[in-house]
Each structure stands twice: as structure tokens, then as C-alpha cells.
Amino acid sequence: MYLIYLVVELPENFPEYSIMYKTLSNQIKTLEKSKDNTLEEEREKIQLKIDNYQSEITKIKKMFPDNFFEELN
């Protein structure tokens, strides 16, 4: 049996980015759940946080190869 190894260039601070990605993803999930049980004014604030976190996740994803974080979701 032959094994093929792909050499992937990862950012210098790979572990930190990976932890950040996971933390932000978890925060988004938590905020999404809490958004259902809040008043409209608070929902807007929560949505802004979610949007900001999603923006950071997008930046992190761009530093890595395509589909790198798909298994973490």
C-alpha cells in the first residue's frame, strides 16, 4: 500500500490560529442560541458580535489551504 503525503504550508502561528478558529466558532454557536431568547435590541448587538467573529474566522481561513477547517466544523 502506498501512502501519499501532502506537504501543506501552514502559517507560522498555526496552533494559535487553530485555537482562535475553534474558540470563535464556539462563541458564534453560543451567541446564536442566546439570540433566540433575547429582546430585539439585544439581538442586534448579538448579531454584530456574530458578524465580527465570522469576519475573523474568514481571515483565519484565508491563511490556510482550502477546506483545512472543514473537519473542525
MODELLER restraints for C-alpha pairs under 7 A, 6 or more apart:
rsr = mdl.restraints
at = mdl.atoms
rsr.add(forms.Gaussian(group=physical.xy_distance, feature=features.Distance(at['CA:10:A'], at['CA:64:A']), mean=6.19, stdev=0.5))
rsr.add(forms.Gaussian(group=physical.xy_distance, feature=features.Distance(at['CA:11:A'], at['CA:63:A']), mean=6.59, stdev=0.5))
rsr.add(forms.Gaussian(group=physical.xy_distance, feature=features.Distance(at['CA:17:A'], at['CA:60:A']), mean=6.69, stdev=0.5))
rsr.add(forms.Gaussian(group=physical.xy_distance, feature=features.Distance(at['CA:21:A'], at['CA:57:A']), mean=5.94, stdev=0.5))
rsr.add(forms.Gaussian(group=physical.xy_distance, feature=features.Distance(at['CA:24:A'], at['CA:53:A']), mean=5.96, stdev=0.5))
rsr.add(forms.Gaussian(group=physical.xy_distance, feature=features.Distance(at['CA:24:A'], at['CA:57:A']), mean=7.00, stdev=0.5))
rsr.add(forms.Gaussian(group=physical.xy_distance, feature=features.Distance(at['CA:28:A'], at['CA:50:A']), mean=5.61, stdev=0.5))
rsr.add(forms.Gaussian(group=physical.xy_distance, feature=features.Distance(at['CA:28:A'], at['CA:53:A']), mean=7.00, stdev=0.5))
rsr.add(forms.Gaussian(group=physical.xy_distance, feature=features.Distance(at['CA:31:A'], at['CA:46:A']), mean=6.52, stdev=0.5))
rsr.add(forms.Gaussian(group=physical.xy_distance, feature=features.Distance(at['CA:35:A'], at['CA:43:A']), mean=5.49, stdev=0.5))
rsr.add(forms.Gaussian(group=physical.xy_distance, feature=features.Distance(at['CA:35:A'], at['CA:46:A']), mean=6.57, stdev=0.5))
